Amino acid sequence: MNCVICMLNSKYIHSSLAPWYLLAAVKAWCGDGVAAQVADLTINHELHEIADAIISKKPDVVGFCCYIWNIAAVRVLVPIVKAALPDTVIILGGPEVSYNAGEILSDAGWGRHVDFILSGEGERPFALLLDALNAGANAGTPLRGEMDSIPIGAINRPQTGAGALETIPGLCYRKGGQVIVKPPHVKQEEPPDPYGPEYFEALDKRIAYIETSRGCPFSCAFCLSGAGRGVRWFSLNRAKRDILRLAGSGTKTLKFVDRTFNADRNRARELFRYIIDANSAGQTAGVRFHFEIGGDLLDEETLCLLEGAPRGLFQFEIGLQSFNPRTLAAVNRKTDVERLKQNIRRLVAMGNIHIHIDLIAGLPHEDLTGFADSFNTAWGLRPHMLQLGFLKLLHGAAMRENPAKYPCRYSPEPPYAVIETPWLSEADLDVLHEAEDALGRLYNSGRFRRTLDYVLERTGKATFELFCDAGRLLAGRRMSLDALTTLIYDYFSNLPGVDGGVLRDKMARDRLSTNASGMLPEVLRRPDSRRGEAVLPTEGVVVTADYSRRDPVTGQYPLREVNLL
């Protein structure tokens, strides 16, 4: 029996672990006669090309890994594959189908083509289901999604978890015209090793992912990570082994998918130290390590260790969500806010770690004024990146399951983004979306950082106000970087308190330090301008960019200064 495990990543640079875990499970736990391969694609491929790639393999079973970014494509692909291969069994799994399996299996449209859904963690259940389907086929029973079509005695391999199909954990199906739904499966065993030769062949220097734990110590109402049974830690030896294997794969970025990597401070510190030592020994040269951490969980010993980390070795993503105590309490987020701010300031001051912090718009009890306060506070911490995200009402999350407690209106289509809350109107959210666009283009891009600092200082505007104003200016406009620079210069230079000459010099510094072409746009160019160089009259210096190296923390090229004679 041949199975194709299909993963549609959001971008080519990503390389989800899910299909490789499932492939490893097939190899480790399925019996003879069951074979699987991974179709590692992206949602940017044409859907007919994806369908053709699957159909051409003539699989007996197709498994789709389902997430909010690819479920729309899966909905289209499933009927196409089923129409071409009517006897092929379709299995879905992943967070986007684990909490609404009954709804999908009852659907008279695309859902009627789905045979099975695996809810929750799928490695062991997937292997058990394939073994059962294979045994049923060998017994002369067609491979179909109706449970009645497979003899209960078809599973006869006790070493892989014998029993009827009904005993497979997390398996959702139809039987006798009824839809049977089981709760999401959470296992206690470590998953099989996903890093087989096929994985490394497919990785091709893309971002690599590593998982050293599952679950989360928090139970945030908007998230699924804490919906299981706390945190399960995999062995440290396994983590260390995989760090070195992946660091030697050619990837430039290794991301830990642990939801709160430092929930166990001692364990996190040991792995931080291991990576630092491995880097000193030349075993992780050229690789950056990205972690999602709880900022308020960092202790003094860990901070002291991190101070000595090589510049650019680590990147930290820290979820703030909000600074409003009432909001945090409403979504069950326990945060020591003062310690969080103190630790972020210290991490930024170290200068050797890229710091990325997140806010979520649309949470309970946070109106536009309240969100502005959170935004301005977050800005004051001076992270290298400040992400303004929007609440998504995920299947299975408390905020979706309990609308009486968490009233809001959201899109019925993935990613189920919030449209309106009792505290934010549609118009308010439009303002926030515009501000988010301006934040991405002007700050998170790194291209206008000195410019923004100068304008904020001279105008006295609150940061959130400035980004809202810039958001209105940029709304609906897509343009080249040169055109954007011209528009921003014209707008900022007319603000009260802003000197056009000083603004030009700040923008010239920004441009040279972030654009390796070394060319200034016309609005910033002077007759004496040369490639990679700019005369800054208001500062009395000439700056020259060094494009041979780039700062691994800020992403900027260094500028050398020479005083004007």
C-alpha positions as CSV (number, residue, x, y, z in Angstrom):
1,M,0.0,0.0,0.0
2,N,1.4,3.4,-1.1
3,C,0.7,6.5,0.9
4,V,1.5,10.1,-0.1
5,I,1.8,12.6,2.8
6,C,1.1,16.1,1.5
7,M,2.4,19.2,3.2
8,L,1.6,22.6,1.7
9,N,3.9,25.1,3.4
10,S,3.2,28.9,3.3
11,K,6.5,29.6,1.7
12,Y,9.3,27.6,0.1
13,I,11.8,28.7,2.8
14,H,9.7,26.9,5.4
15,S,10.0,23.1,6.0
16,S,7.4,21.9,8.4
17,L,8.3,18.9,10.6
18,A,4.8,17.3,10.4
19,P,5.0,15.2,7.3
20,W,8.5,14.0,8.2
21,Y,7.3,12.9,11.6
22,L,4.5,10.9,9.9
23,L,7.0,9.4,7.4
24,A,9.2,8.4,10.3
25,A,6.2,6.8,12.1
26,V,5.4,4.7,9.0
27,K,9.0,3.5,8.9
28,A,9.2,2.8,12.6
29,W,5.8,1.3,13.3
30,C,4.0,0.1,10.2
31,G,4.3,-3.5,9.0
32,D,5.6,-4.8,5.7
33,G,3.7,-3.7,2.6
34,V,3.1,-0.1,3.8
35,A,5.2,2.5,2.1
36,A,5.0,6.3,2.3
37,Q,6.6,9.4,0.7
38,V,6.3,13.1,1.3
39,A,5.0,15.6,-1.2
40,D,6.7,18.8,0.2
41,L,5.0,21.7,-1.6
42,T,3.8,25.3,-1.0
43,I,0.4,27.0,-1.3
44,N,2.1,29.2,-4.0
45,H,2.1,26.3,-6.4
46,E,-0.8,26.2,-8.9
47,L,-3.4,23.8,-7.4
48,H,-3.7,21.8,-10.6
49,E,0.0,21.2,-10.4
50,I,-0.2,20.0,-6.8
51,A,-3.1,17.7,-7.7
52,D,-1.3,16.3,-10.7
53,A,1.8,15.7,-8.6
54,I,-0.3,13.7,-6.1
55,I,-2.4,11.8,-8.7
56,S,0.6,10.9,-10.8
57,K,1.9,8.8,-7.8
58,K,-1.3,6.7,-7.9
59,P,-1.4,6.5,-4.1
60,D,-3.8,4.2,-2.2
61,V,-3.9,6.7,0.6
62,V,-3.3,10.5,0.7
63,G,-2.7,12.3,4.0
64,F,-3.0,16.1,4.2
65,C,-1.4,18.1,7.0
66,C,-3.9,20.9,7.7
67,Y,-3.2,24.4,9.0
68,I,-4.9,27.8,8.8
69,W,-2.6,28.8,5.9
70,N,-3.3,25.8,3.7
71,I,-6.8,24.6,4.6
72,A,-8.3,26.6,1.7
73,A,-6.1,24.8,-0.8
74,V,-6.8,21.4,0.9
75,R,-10.5,22.0,0.5
76,V,-10.0,22.3,-3.3
77,L,-7.5,19.5,-3.7
78,V,-9.5,16.8,-1.8
79,P,-12.4,16.6,-4.3
80,I,-9.9,16.8,-7.3
81,V,-7.9,13.9,-6.0
82,K,-11.0,11.9,-5.1
83,A,-12.5,12.4,-8.5
84,A,-9.3,11.2,-10.2
85,L,-8.7,8.4,-7.7
86,P,-12.1,7.4,-6.3
87,D,-10.7,4.4,-4.4
88,T,-8.0,6.4,-2.7
89,V,-8.4,7.0,1.0
90,I,-8.2,10.6,2.1
91,I,-6.9,11.2,5.7
92,L,-6.7,14.7,7.2
93,G,-4.7,15.7,10.3
94,G,-3.3,18.8,12.0
95,P,-4.6,21.6,14.2
96,E,-7.0,23.0,11.5
97,V,-9.1,19.8,11.5
98,S,-8.5,18.4,15.0
99,Y,-11.2,20.4,16.7
100,N,-13.8,20.5,14.0
101,A,-13.6,16.9,12.7
102,G,-17.3,16.3,13.1
103,E,-18.2,19.4,11.1
104,I,-15.9,18.4,8.2
105,L,-17.1,14.7,8.1
106,S,-20.7,15.9,8.1
107,D,-20.1,18.4,5.3
108,A,-22.1,17.7,2.2
109,G,-19.5,19.5,0.0
110,W,-15.8,18.8,0.1
111,G,-16.0,17.0,3.5
112,R,-17.9,14.1,2.0
113,H,-14.7,13.1,0.2
114,V,-12.7,12.9,3.4
115,D,-12.5,9.3,4.8
116,F,-10.7,9.8,8.1
117,I,-9.5,12.6,10.3
118,L,-6.8,12.1,13.0
119,S,-7.4,14.6,15.8
120,G,-4.5,15.7,17.9
121,E,-1.0,14.2,17.7
122,G,-0.9,11.9,14.8
123,E,2.3,9.8,14.5
124,R,1.2,6.6,16.3
125,P,-2.5,6.8,15.2
126,F,-1.4,7.4,11.6
127,A,0.8,4.3,11.6
128,L,-2.0,2.2,13.2
129,L,-4.6,3.4,10.7
130,L,-2.3,2.6,7.7
131,D,-1.6,-0.8,9.1
132,A,-5.4,-1.4,9.5
133,L,-6.2,-0.2,6.0
134,N,-3.4,-2.4,4.6
135,A,-4.6,-5.4,6.5
136,G,-8.2,-4.8,5.4
137,A,-7.1,-4.6,1.8
138,N,-5.1,-7.8,2.0
139,A,-8.2,-9.4,3.4
140,G,-10.1,-8.4,0.3
141,T,-11.9,-5.4,1.8
142,P,-11.9,-2.2,-0.2
143,L,-10.1,0.7,1.2
144,R,-13.0,3.0,2.2
145,G,-13.7,5.5,4.9
146,E,-16.8,3.7,6.3
147,M,-15.7,1.8,9.3
148,D,-18.1,-1.0,8.6
149,S,-16.1,-1.8,5.4
150,I,-13.0,-3.0,7.4
151,P,-13.2,-6.2,9.4
152,I,-12.5,-5.7,13.1
153,G,-10.1,-8.6,13.0
154,A,-8.1,-7.0,10.2
155,I,-5.6,-5.6,12.7
156,N,-3.5,-8.5,13.8
157,R,-0.1,-7.0,14.7
158,P,0.0,-6.7,18.5
159,Q,3.4,-5.1,18.4
160,T,1.9,-1.9,16.9
161,G,-1.1,-1.6,19.1
162,A,-3.6,-4.3,18.2
163,G,-7.3,-3.9,18.3
164,A,-10.2,-2.7,16.3
165,L,-10.0,0.5,14.3
166,E,-12.3,2.0,16.9
167,T,-9.4,1.8,19.4
168,I,-7.1,4.0,17.4
169,P,-6.8,7.2,19.4
170,G,-8.0,10.4,17.9
171,L,-9.5,8.7,14.9
172,C,-12.7,10.3,13.6
173,Y,-14.8,8.6,11.0
174,R,-18.3,7.7,9.8
175,K,-20.0,4.4,10.8
176,G,-23.5,3.3,10.0
177,G,-24.4,6.8,8.7
178,Q,-23.2,8.4,12.0
179,V,-20.1,10.6,12.5
180,I,-17.9,9.4,15.3
181,V,-15.6,12.0,16.8
182,K,-12.9,11.4,19.3
183,P,-11.0,13.9,21.4
184,P,-7.6,15.1,20.2
185,H,-5.0,12.6,21.0
186,V,-2.1,13.6,23.3
187,K,0.6,11.0,23.7
188,Q,3.3,10.7,26.3
189,E,6.0,9.0,24.2
190,E,8.6,10.9,22.3
191,P,7.8,11.1,18.5
192,P,10.0,9.2,16.1
193,D,13.1,10.8,14.6
194,P,11.9,12.9,11.7
195,Y,15.4,13.6,10.3
196,G,15.8,10.8,7.8
197,P,17.7,11.1,4.6
198,E,14.6,12.2,2.7
199,Y,14.3,15.2,5.1
200,F,17.8,16.4,4.6
201,E,17.5,15.9,0.8
202,A,14.4,18.1,0.8
203,L,15.7,20.7,3.2
204,D,18.0,22.2,0.6
205,K,19.3,24.9,3.0
206,R,15.9,26.2,3.9
207,I,14.9,27.1,7.5
208,A,15.2,24.0,9.6
209,Y,12.9,23.3,12.6
210,I,13.5,21.4,15.8
211,E,11.2,20.4,18.6
212,T,12.5,19.6,22.0
213,S,9.1,19.7,23.9
214,R,5.4,19.7,23.2
215,G,2.7,21.7,25.0
216,C,2.9,25.0,26.8
217,P,2.8,25.9,30.5
218,F,0.2,28.6,29.7
219,S,-3.5,28.2,28.8
220,C,-4.1,31.4,26.8
221,A,-7.7,31.5,25.6
222,F,-6.7,32.4,22.0
223,C,-4.1,29.6,21.5
224,L,-4.1,25.8,21.2
225,S,-0.6,25.1,22.5
226,G,-1.7,24.8,26.1
227,A,-4.8,22.8,25.4
228,G,-3.0,19.5,26.1
229,R,-1.6,18.2,29.4
230,G,1.1,20.8,30.2
231,V,4.6,20.5,28.7
232,R,6.3,17.2,27.7
233,W,10.1,17.4,27.4
234,F,12.1,15.2,25.0
235,S,15.4,13.9,26.1
236,L,18.3,16.4,26.3
237,N,20.6,14.0,24.5
238,R,18.2,13.8,21.6
239,A,18.0,17.6,21.5
240,K,21.8,18.0,21.5
241,R,22.2,15.4,18.8
242,D,19.6,17.0,16.5
243,I,21.1,20.5,17.0
244,L,24.4,19.4,15.6
245,R,22.8,17.3,12.8
246,L,20.7,20.3,11.6
247,A,23.5,22.8,12.1
248,G,25.5,20.8,9.7
249,S,22.8,20.5,7.1
250,G,23.5,23.8,5.3
251,T,20.6,25.7,6.9
252,K,21.3,29.3,8.0
253,T,18.5,29.4,10.5
254,L,17.4,26.7,13.0
255,K,14.1,27.5,14.7
256,F,12.9,25.8,17.9
257,V,9.2,25.3,17.7
258,D,8.8,24.8,21.5
259,R,6.0,27.2,22.5
260,T,7.8,28.4,25.6
261,F,11.4,27.2,25.3
262,N,12.5,28.4,28.7
263,A,9.5,27.1,30.7
264,D,12.1,24.9,32.4
265,R,14.9,27.4,33.2
266,N,17.6,24.9,33.9
267,R,16.9,22.9,30.8
268,A,16.9,26.0,28.6
269,R,20.1,27.2,30.2
270,E,21.8,23.9,29.5
271,L,20.8,24.0,25.8
272,F,21.8,27.7,25.5
273,R,25.2,26.8,26.9
274,Y,25.5,23.7,24.7
275,I,24.9,25.8,21.6
276,I,27.4,28.5,22.7
277,D,30.0,25.9,23.3
278,A,29.3,24.1,20.0
279,N,29.7,27.5,18.3
280,S,33.0,28.1,20.0
281,A,34.1,24.7,18.7
282,G,33.1,25.6,15.2
283,Q,30.2,23.1,15.0
284,T,27.5,25.6,14.4
285,A,29.3,28.2,12.3
286,G,27.0,30.5,10.3
287,V,23.8,29.2,11.9
288,R,21.3,31.4,13.8
289,F,19.1,29.8,16.5
290,H,15.6,31.2,16.9
291,F,13.5,30.6,20.1
292,E,10.1,31.5,21.4
293,I,10.6,32.4,25.0
294,G,8.7,33.7,28.0
295,G,10.5,37.0,28.7
296,D,9.4,37.2,32.3
297,L,10.7,33.6,32.9
298,L,14.4,34.5,32.4
299,D,16.4,34.4,35.6
300,E,19.6,36.1,36.5
301,E,21.8,33.1,35.8
302,T,20.4,32.7,32.3
303,L,20.7,36.4,31.5
304,C,24.4,36.3,32.6
305,L,25.0,33.3,30.3
306,L,23.2,35.1,27.4
307,E,25.4,38.2,27.8
308,G,28.4,36.1,26.7
309,A,26.7,34.6,23.6
310,P,28.3,35.4,20.2
311,R,26.7,38.3,18.4
312,G,23.8,37.1,16.2
313,L,23.9,33.5,17.4
314,F,20.5,33.7,19.1
315,Q,17.2,35.3,18.1
316,F,14.4,35.6,20.6
317,E,10.7,36.0,19.9
318,I,8.8,37.2,23.0
319,G,5.0,37.2,23.0
320,L,3.7,40.2,25.0
321,Q,0.1,40.1,23.7
322,S,-0.8,43.1,25.7
323,F,0.3,45.2,28.7
324,N,-3.3,45.6,29.9
325,P,-3.7,43.6,33.2
326,R,-7.4,43.2,32.7
327,T,-6.9,41.9,29.2
328,L,-4.2,39.4,30.2
329,A,-6.4,38.1,33.0
330,A,-9.4,37.7,30.7
331,V,-7.4,35.4,28.3
332,N,-5.7,33.5,31.2
333,R,-2.2,34.8,30.4
334,K,-0.1,34.9,33.5
335,T,2.7,37.5,33.1
336,D,4.9,39.4,35.5
337,V,4.7,42.6,33.4
338,E,7.3,44.6,35.2
339,R,9.8,41.7,35.1
340,L,9.0,41.2,31.5
341,K,9.8,44.8,30.6
342,Q,12.9,44.8,32.7
343,N,14.2,41.6,31.0
344,I,13.5,42.8,27.5
345,R,15.3,46.1,28.2
346,R,18.3,44.1,29.4
347,L,18.3,41.8,26.4
348,V,18.1,44.7,24.0
349,A,20.9,46.5,25.9
350,M,23.2,43.5,25.6
351,G,23.2,44.1,21.8
352,N,24.1,40.5,20.9
353,I,20.6,39.0,20.4
354,H,17.9,39.9,17.9
355,I,14.7,40.6,19.9
356,H,11.3,40.3,18.3
357,I,8.2,41.0,20.4
358,D,4.5,40.5,19.6
359,L,1.3,42.3,20.3
360,I,-2.2,41.1,19.5
361,A,-5.0,43.4,18.5
362,G,-8.6,42.4,19.3
363,L,-8.2,40.9,22.7
364,P,-10.9,41.5,25.4
365,H,-11.1,44.8,27.2
366,E,-8.6,46.6,25.0
367,D,-10.0,49.5,23.0
368,L,-8.1,51.7,20.6
369,T,-6.8,53.9,23.4
370,G,-5.8,50.8,25.5
371,F,-4.0,49.2,22.5
372,A,-2.2,52.5,21.9
373,D,-0.8,52.3,25.4
374,S,0.4,48.8,24.9
375,F,2.0,49.7,21.6
376,N,3.8,52.7,23.0
377,T,5.0,50.7,25.9
378,A,6.3,48.0,23.6
379,W,8.0,50.5,21.4
380,G,9.7,52.0,24.4
381,L,11.5,48.7,24.9
382,R,13.2,49.2,21.6
383,P,13.0,45.7,20.1
384,H,14.6,45.0,16.8
385,M,11.1,43.9,15.5
386,L,7.7,44.8,16.9
387,Q,4.9,42.7,15.3
388,L,1.4,43.9,15.4
389,G,-0.8,40.8,15.0
390,F,-4.5,40.3,15.0
391,L,-6.6,38.0,17.0
392,K,-7.6,34.8,15.2
393,L,-10.4,32.7,16.5
394,L,-9.0,29.2,16.0
395,H,-11.0,26.0,16.1
396,G,-10.7,24.6,19.6
397,A,-9.5,27.8,21.2
398,A,-11.5,29.0,24.2
399,M,-12.2,32.3,22.6
400,R,-14.0,30.6,19.7
401,E,-15.7,27.9,21.8
402,N,-17.1,30.3,24.4
403,P,-18.6,33.2,22.5
404,A,-20.7,34.3,25.5
405,K,-17.5,34.9,27.5
406,Y,-15.5,36.2,24.5
407,P,-18.0,38.1,22.3
408,C,-16.6,39.2,18.9
409,R,-17.2,38.9,15.2
410,Y,-14.6,37.2,13.1
411,S,-14.2,36.0,9.5
412,P,-15.7,32.6,8.8
413,E,-12.8,31.9,6.5
414,P,-9.2,31.1,7.6
415,P,-7.3,32.5,9.3
416,Y,-10.5,33.6,11.1
417,A,-9.3,37.1,11.9
418,V,-11.3,39.3,14.2
419,I,-13.6,41.8,12.5
420,E,-15.2,43.5,15.4
421,T,-15.3,43.3,19.3
422,P,-17.2,45.1,21.9
423,W,-14.1,47.3,22.4
424,L,-12.9,47.7,18.8
425,S,-15.2,48.7,15.9
426,E,-14.6,47.7,12.3
427,A,-13.3,51.2,11.7
428,D,-10.9,50.9,14.7
429,L,-9.5,47.6,13.3
430,D,-9.1,49.3,9.9
431,V,-6.9,51.9,11.6
432,L,-4.9,49.1,13.2
433,H,-4.4,47.3,9.9
434,E,-3.1,50.5,8.4
435,A,-0.8,51.1,11.3
436,E,0.5,47.5,11.0
437,D,1.3,48.0,7.3
438,A,3.2,51.2,8.1
439,L,5.0,49.5,11.0
440,G,6.1,46.7,8.7
441,R,7.3,49.0,5.9
442,L,9.0,51.6,8.0
443,Y,10.3,49.9,11.1
444,N,10.3,46.2,10.8
445,S,11.9,46.4,7.4
446,G,14.8,48.2,9.1
447,R,14.9,50.8,6.4
448,F,13.8,53.9,8.3
449,R,14.9,53.5,11.9
450,R,17.0,56.6,12.2
451,T,14.4,58.5,10.3
452,L,11.6,57.5,12.7
453,D,13.7,58.3,15.8
454,Y,14.4,61.8,14.5
455,V,10.8,62.5,13.5
456,L,9.4,61.2,16.8
457,E,11.9,63.3,18.8
458,R,11.2,66.5,16.8
459,T,7.4,66.2,16.6
460,G,6.7,64.9,20.1
461,K,4.1,62.6,18.6
462,A,3.3,59.3,20.4
463,T,4.7,56.4,18.4
464,F,1.3,54.8,17.8
465,E,-0.1,58.1,16.6
466,L,2.7,58.5,14.1
467,F,2.2,55.0,12.7
468,C,-1.6,55.6,12.4
469,D,-0.9,58.8,10.4
470,A,1.7,57.0,8.2
471,G,-0.8,54.1,7.8
472,R,-3.4,56.5,6.4
473,L,-0.8,57.9,4.0
474,L,0.3,54.5,2.8
475,A,-3.1,52.8,2.7
476,G,-3.6,51.0,-0.6
477,R,-0.3,52.2,-2.1
478,R,2.1,49.7,-3.4
479,M,5.3,51.2,-4.7
480,S,9.0,50.8,-5.2
481,L,11.4,51.6,-2.4
482,D,12.5,54.8,-4.1
483,A,8.9,55.9,-4.5
484,L,8.2,55.0,-0.8
485,T,11.3,57.0,0.3
486,T,10.2,60.0,-1.7
487,L,6.6,59.9,-0.3
488,I,7.9,59.5,3.3
489,Y,10.4,62.3,2.9
490,D,7.7,64.7,1.5
491,Y,5.3,63.8,4.3
492,F,7.8,63.9,7.3
493,S,9.5,67.1,6.1
494,N,6.3,69.0,6.3
495,L,5.6,68.0,9.9
496,P,6.0,70.8,12.5
497,G,9.5,70.7,14.1
498,V,11.2,68.6,11.3
499,D,14.1,70.1,9.5
500,G,14.3,69.0,5.9
501,G,18.1,69.0,5.8
502,V,18.5,66.9,8.9
503,L,15.7,64.6,7.7
504,R,17.5,64.0,4.4
505,D,20.7,63.1,6.2
506,K,19.0,60.6,8.5
507,M,17.3,59.0,5.6
508,A,20.5,58.8,3.6
509,R,22.1,57.0,6.5
510,D,19.2,54.6,6.7
511,R,19.3,54.0,2.9
512,L,23.0,53.3,2.7
513,S,23.0,51.0,5.7
514,T,20.1,48.8,4.5
515,N,20.4,48.7,0.7
516,A,23.5,47.0,-0.8
517,S,23.0,48.8,-4.1
518,G,24.6,51.8,-2.5
519,M,22.5,54.1,-4.7
520,L,20.6,57.0,-3.1
521,P,17.1,57.7,-4.6
522,E,16.8,61.1,-6.3
523,V,15.1,62.7,-3.4
524,L,18.2,62.1,-1.2
525,R,20.8,62.6,-3.9
526,R,23.2,65.5,-4.0
527,P,25.5,66.5,-6.8
528,D,28.5,65.1,-4.9
529,S,26.8,61.8,-4.1
530,R,28.6,58.6,-5.0
531,R,27.6,55.0,-4.8
532,G,27.8,53.7,-1.3
533,E,28.7,57.1,0.1
534,A,26.8,60.2,1.2
535,V,27.8,63.7,2.3
536,L,25.8,64.7,5.4
537,P,26.1,68.5,5.7
538,T,24.0,68.8,8.8
539,E,26.3,66.4,10.6
540,G,29.5,67.6,9.1
541,V,30.6,64.1,7.9
542,V,30.9,61.8,5.0
543,V,29.6,58.3,5.5
544,T,30.6,55.2,3.5
545,A,28.9,51.9,3.7
546,D,30.8,48.6,4.1
547,Y,28.8,46.0,2.1
548,S,31.2,43.2,2.8
549,R,29.5,42.4,6.0
550,R,26.2,42.8,7.7
551,D,25.3,43.1,11.4
552,P,23.8,39.7,12.4
553,V,21.6,41.4,15.0
554,T,20.3,44.5,13.3
555,G,20.7,43.3,9.7
556,Q,22.4,46.6,8.8
557,Y,25.6,47.3,7.0
558,P,28.2,49.3,9.0
559,L,28.9,53.0,8.1
560,R,32.3,54.6,8.3
561,E,32.5,58.3,9.0
562,V,35.0,60.9,8.0
563,N,34.7,64.5,9.1
564,L,34.2,67.1,6.4
565,L,37.1,69.5,6.0
